[in-house]
Amino acid sequence: MNDYVCTVRGYIYQVKLGDPDAGIKAGTAFEDIPDDWECPDCGSQKEDFEELLE
């Protein structure tokens, strides 16, 4: 499971951390996040994120 980066503000969604403020548990794959989830930094949509390749 790779992390994802917001192409607008650079926020990195880290699978190991999740997004607890939005109710996303640590270990949740980006693909499993609800489609209406937004970037915690800028409010961008999930579609504005790109996969970070290792």
C-alpha positions in Angstrom: 0.0 0.0 0.0 1.5 3.2 -1.1 1.1 6.7 0.2 -0.6 9.5 -1.8 0.2 13.2 -2.3 -2.2 16.1 -2.8 -1.2 17.8 -6.1 -2.6 21.1 -4.9 -0.9 21.7 -1.5 1.5 18.7 -1.1 -0.2 17.0 1.8 0.9 13.3 2.0 -1.7 10.8 3.0 0.3 8.1 4.9 -1.3 4.7 5.2 0.5 4.0 8.4 -1.1 7.1 10.0 -4.5 7.3 8.3 -6.5 10.5 9.0 -7.9 10.1 12.5 -9.5 13.6 12.5 -11.6 12.4 9.6 -12.3 9.0 11.1 -9.8 7.2 8.8 -8.0 4.5 10.9 -4.3 4.0 10.6 -3.5 1.3 8.0 -6.4 2.2 5.7 -5.4 2.0 2.1 -6.1 5.2 0.0 -8.4 3.2 -2.2 -10.5 2.3 0.8 -11.1 5.9 1.9 -14.6 7.2 1.1 -14.8 9.1 -2.2 -16.1 12.2 -0.4 -12.9 12.5 1.7 -11.1 15.8 1.3 -7.5 16.9 1.8 -7.1 18.0 5.5 -4.9 20.9 4.4 -6.8 22.4 1.5 -10.1 20.6 1.0 -9.1 19.2 -2.4 -11.0 16.1 -3.6 -9.6 12.6 -3.4 -9.2 12.7 -7.2 -6.5 15.5 -6.8 -4.1 13.0 -5.2 -1.4 11.0 -6.9 0.3 7.8 -5.8 3.8 8.1 -4.4 5.8 5.3 -5.8 8.5 3.8 -3.6 
